[in-house]
Structure formats: structure tokens, C-alpha cells
Amino acid sequence: MGISDNQNYVLTTHQWNTGETGASITINKTGVHICTATRNECRYTDTIVINKACPEYLPNAFSPNKDGIND
């Protein structure tokens, strides 16, 4: 997840409620994730709520042969 101001400006700092300071983070758990980014004196804040953990592995193909693997 990352935050942008949609104006192609370079945002100079990022602060996540997780304590991370990068422009994007990897989210590994459910909950509320908030990022505040700044450019000069302007602040941009965005929030995302993750309600359900998704599987770590998603197949890129399926075989509907009823063997229980990628059906």
C-alpha cells in the first residue's frame, strides 16, 4: 500500500501508524493502516481497512478435474 497526491509531486516524508517511514509497506495483518505523507507544508493522509486476511498463495491457473488441487 502506498499514498500519492495524484499530482506527480514528490512526497518527501511518509509516516505510517505502524512506525514505518517508506513510501509503501507490505501489510501482513488485518486492521486499520494509516499513512501521512508530506510535501513542503502540505500533508496528505489516507486510511485503508483490511478486514480479512487473504491466502498467501493464489494459483495462476486452475485444473477443474476434481482432484482437489487448483480446482
HUZIRA-V280681 format. One record per residue. N is the residue number from 1. RES is the residue in one small letter. NEAR is the number of other ideal C-beta (glycine too) atoms within 12 Angstrom. Layout:
n=N res=RES near=NEAR
n=N res=RES near=NEAR
This chain:
n=1 res=m near=25
n=2 res=g near=20
n=3 res=i near=28
n=4 res=s near=18
n=5 res=d near=23
n=6 res=n near=10
n=7 res=q near=11
n=8 res=n near=8
n=9 res=y near=15
n=10 res=v near=15
n=11 res=l near=28
n=12 res=t near=18
n=13 res=t near=21
n=14 res=h near=30
n=15 res=q near=24
n=16 res=w near=28
n=17 res=n near=21
n=18 res=t near=21
n=19 res=g near=12
n=20 res=e near=21
n=21 res=t near=18
n=22 res=g near=18
n=23 res=a near=21
n=24 res=s near=20
n=25 res=i near=23
n=26 res=t near=14
n=27 res=i near=23
n=28 res=n near=14
n=29 res=k near=14
n=30 res=t near=13
n=31 res=g near=17
n=32 res=v near=17
n=33 res=h near=28
n=34 res=i near=24
n=35 res=c near=32
n=36 res=t near=23
n=37 res=a near=30
n=38 res=t near=21
n=39 res=r near=19
n=40 res=n near=13
n=41 res=e near=8
n=42 res=c near=16
n=43 res=r near=18
n=44 res=y near=26
n=45 res=t near=19
n=46 res=d near=24
n=47 res=t near=16
n=48 res=i near=21
n=49 res=v near=14
n=50 res=i near=18
n=51 res=n near=12
n=52 res=k near=9
n=53 res=a near=11
n=54 res=c near=12
n=55 res=p near=7
n=56 res=e near=8
n=57 res=y near=7
n=58 res=l near=9
n=59 res=p near=11
n=60 res=n near=7
n=61 res=a near=9
n=62 res=f near=13
n=63 res=s near=12
n=64 res=p near=10
n=65 res=n near=9
n=66 res=k near=9
n=67 res=d near=9
n=68 res=g near=9
n=69 res=i near=11
n=70 res=n near=14
n=71 res=d near=11
